[in-house]
Amino acid sequence: MLLPFGASSQIAKFKSVFTLNFIRHIGWAEESKQGDFVIGVLRNKEVSGWMEKLSAGKKFGFQNVVIKDFKSPEEIQDCQVLFVSSTVNFGKHSSAIIDKCGGKNTLIVCESEGATDSGAMFNFVVRDDKLKFEIHKANAAKFGLQISSKLEGMAAAINL
């Protein structure tokens, strides 16, 4: 798909806005509500830049929102949300990424075809030239997270 000039930045902005909005519609475990609310971004400076702009000075409940950039799956640590770039082969690295997340309380958001089949809870996809997202409730449940039915109504696909 060929995007018009500047469209890539707009898509990164939309993914950032959606990801920041997802967090309000998740049932978080109590331990996720301690300290800063950290959103990690694996290899996507454009998305992390937008998230920093959009979340600057904002809080999630009583927690400060902090954006962390990770260059490799090995660097991942302590985050409530992890956005995984399409430049990372999530299918190939999913086990390592899930292990680095500690297997619980981390919402994994991807932008790679088939990512929910490999453990992601949310996955951005383009369908009919529109940006949409898929949800995998069972993957979220494995991590102790609950996805609100409000998000289900907006999803392109819901895997139970």
C-alpha positions as CSV (number, residue, x, y, z in Angstrom):
1,M,0.0,0.0,0.0
2,L,1.4,3.4,-1.0
3,L,0.7,6.1,1.5
4,P,0.6,9.8,0.6
5,F,3.4,12.0,2.0
6,G,2.9,12.5,5.7
7,A,0.4,9.6,6.0
8,S,3.0,7.5,7.9
9,S,3.2,10.1,10.6
10,Q,-0.6,10.3,10.8
11,I,-0.9,6.5,11.2
12,A,1.7,6.6,14.0
13,K,-0.3,9.4,15.6
14,F,-3.5,7.3,15.4
15,K,-1.9,4.2,16.8
16,S,-0.5,6.3,19.7
17,V,-4.0,7.8,20.4
18,F,-5.7,4.4,20.2
19,T,-3.0,2.8,22.5
20,L,-3.3,5.6,25.0
21,N,-7.1,5.2,24.9
22,F,-7.0,1.4,25.3
23,I,-5.5,1.8,28.8
24,R,-8.7,3.4,30.1
25,H,-10.7,0.4,29.0
26,I,-8.6,-2.3,30.6
27,G,-9.3,-4.0,34.0
28,W,-5.8,-3.7,35.6
29,A,-4.4,-5.9,38.4
30,E,-3.7,-4.0,41.6
31,E,0.1,-4.3,41.2
32,S,-0.2,-2.4,37.9
33,K,-1.5,0.6,39.8
34,Q,1.7,1.2,41.7
35,G,4.5,3.6,40.8
36,D,4.6,5.2,37.3
37,F,2.4,3.9,34.5
38,V,5.0,2.8,32.0
39,I,4.3,2.4,28.3
40,G,7.2,0.7,26.5
41,V,7.7,1.1,22.8
42,L,9.8,-1.5,21.0
43,R,11.6,0.0,17.9
44,N,9.2,2.7,16.8
45,K,10.5,6.2,17.5
46,E,7.6,7.8,15.7
47,V,5.0,6.1,17.9
48,S,6.9,6.8,21.1
49,G,7.4,10.5,20.1
50,W,3.6,10.8,19.6
51,M,2.9,9.1,22.8
52,E,5.3,11.4,24.7
53,K,3.5,14.5,23.1
54,L,0.0,13.2,23.8
55,S,0.7,12.0,27.4
56,A,2.9,14.9,28.5
57,G,1.9,16.0,32.0
58,K,-1.0,13.5,32.1
59,K,-1.7,10.9,34.7
60,F,-3.5,7.6,34.6
61,G,-5.4,7.6,37.8
62,F,-2.7,8.7,40.3
63,Q,0.2,7.4,38.2
64,N,2.4,9.5,36.0
65,V,2.5,8.2,32.4
66,V,6.1,7.5,31.4
67,I,7.1,6.4,27.8
68,K,10.2,4.2,27.5
69,D,11.9,3.3,24.2
70,F,13.4,-0.2,23.8
71,K,15.7,-1.0,20.9
72,S,15.5,-4.8,21.3
73,P,13.4,-7.4,23.1
74,E,16.3,-8.0,25.5
75,E,15.9,-4.4,26.8
76,I,12.2,-4.7,27.8
77,Q,11.5,-4.2,31.5
78,D,8.8,-3.1,33.9
79,C,6.0,-1.7,31.7
80,Q,2.2,-2.0,31.9
81,V,1.8,-1.5,28.1
82,L,4.3,-2.7,25.4
83,F,3.8,-1.4,21.9
84,V,5.8,-3.7,19.5
85,S,6.7,-2.2,16.1
86,S,6.1,-4.0,12.8
87,T,9.9,-3.9,12.3
88,V,10.1,-6.7,15.0
89,N,9.0,-10.1,13.9
90,F,6.6,-10.7,16.7
91,G,5.8,-14.3,15.7
92,K,9.5,-15.1,16.0
93,H,10.3,-13.1,19.1
94,S,6.9,-13.5,21.0
95,S,8.2,-16.0,23.6
96,A,11.2,-13.8,24.5
97,I,9.0,-10.6,24.6
98,I,6.4,-12.3,26.8
99,D,9.1,-13.6,29.1
100,K,10.6,-10.1,29.4
101,C,7.1,-8.9,30.3
102,G,7.0,-11.4,33.2
103,G,4.0,-13.2,31.7
104,K,1.5,-11.0,33.6
105,N,-0.1,-7.5,33.8
106,T,1.4,-6.2,30.6
107,L,-0.8,-5.2,27.7
108,I,1.0,-6.1,24.4
109,V,-0.1,-4.0,21.4
110,C,1.4,-4.9,18.0
111,E,1.1,-3.9,14.4
112,S,2.0,-7.1,12.6
113,E,-0.4,-9.5,10.8
114,G,-1.1,-12.5,13.0
115,A,0.3,-11.0,16.2
116,T,-2.7,-12.1,18.3
117,D,-2.0,-15.7,17.2
118,S,1.4,-15.3,18.9
119,G,0.2,-13.8,22.2
120,A,-0.6,-10.1,21.6
121,M,-3.8,-8.7,23.1
122,F,-4.2,-5.9,20.5
123,N,-3.0,-5.8,16.9
124,F,-3.3,-2.9,14.5
125,V,-4.3,-3.9,10.9
126,V,-5.3,-2.1,7.7
127,R,-8.5,-3.4,6.3
128,D,-10.2,-1.7,3.2
129,D,-7.6,1.1,3.5
130,K,-8.7,1.8,7.1
131,L,-6.7,1.4,10.3
132,K,-8.4,-1.1,12.6
133,F,-7.5,-3.3,15.5
134,E,-8.0,-6.8,16.6
135,I,-8.5,-8.0,20.2
136,H,-7.6,-11.3,21.7
137,K,-9.4,-11.6,25.1
138,A,-7.9,-14.9,26.1
139,N,-4.4,-13.6,25.7
140,A,-5.4,-10.6,27.9
141,A,-6.9,-13.0,30.5
142,K,-3.7,-15.0,30.6
143,F,-1.9,-11.8,31.7
144,G,-4.6,-11.0,34.3
145,L,-6.1,-8.2,32.2
146,Q,-9.8,-7.6,31.3
147,I,-10.8,-5.8,28.1
148,S,-13.9,-3.7,28.3
149,S,-16.9,-4.5,26.0
150,K,-16.7,-0.9,24.8
151,L,-13.5,-1.8,22.9
152,E,-15.0,-4.9,21.5
153,G,-17.6,-2.9,19.6
154,M,-14.8,-1.0,17.8
155,A,-12.6,-3.9,16.9
156,A,-12.2,-5.4,13.5
157,A,-11.9,-8.9,14.9
158,I,-12.3,-10.3,18.4
159,N,-10.7,-13.7,19.3
160,L,-12.1,-15.3,22.4
